[in-house]
């Protein structure tokens, strides 16, 4: 059985985002004929070990990389503190990896989280076949829309500045990109950045979002157009998610059109701003804000809505879009970053990002089009459901094994999915 060392700084069961991605790669790889050793933070040890003791993943071992307490204090302090913590953890993880490699002699090393190309990985130093990614990070929020970030634009600017700075000083970035046996990026913005350091070597493109089979409805959702068009917005209320842009567009929709926007989300820096947005754009009778709800309730909102709205100004590869399409929802979004690639003309409407007035007007027109074209939006929803079937985690990770791992391992990996 081939041995794989997985670097997953963020890795927790029953979580979304980076933490869920790390856990999904670790467990799924271990169920596909590989002996997996996963490096991660100590934070999730209790929840991880509680699952491992069940014997569900016999080919999976976790190794918890410990950093000094004074370093841990930086983790949640601010953006620079978080980056410092991550890079320090990477150096510590490399020491652990070298010790483990003397014992296990790994056949392949794969870095999965954090999925940021600028933050990089030091696993290339093991001089083993090395897979880096999927990684994003090449995308930047358009400056013409900085007002939607409010007081947090300075933090967004700092993120861009630090990301650029790391490209010059972080060897984990330029060495990983230049020397990885397989570099995997998740969107066109990151591909363009990677190509500068990798002008002739191949770069693979695989989206870093996926779906669990348990999330997918067994069949497409059948919808029957009602009198009111039901829009849905879900997510954390972060500055870059630009909920204000969605509400502003809603305020320009023809007032004679019966429409209701449900906002699912009650956490994030912009929570206190939502009532002001609703008041400013005069949409009090068109919005139902439910706040933070359970995972099952989110699925219920997906099932009982007509259109999914997503106006993030910076996103690598948004999971919400796949979830919405899994529930046969047509999409209205921006033609920007990851959403521009996940959504096609067959599954939704993408609005070009030009200037504020034009974007708001086009988003409003997209809502009106969805209302006046019920048959077309139902077809978009059906196409979205079909597309979501190809984005199952097991299928995506199997592609890693068959197309990326096997040539590096020198032989096919036996399939043993449970």
Order of alpha helices (4+ residues) and beta strands (2+ residues): beta-alpha-beta-alpha-beta-alpha-alpha-beta-beta-alpha-alpha-beta-alpha-beta-beta-alpha-beta-alpha-beta-alpha-beta-alpha-beta-alpha-beta-alpha-alpha-alpha-alpha
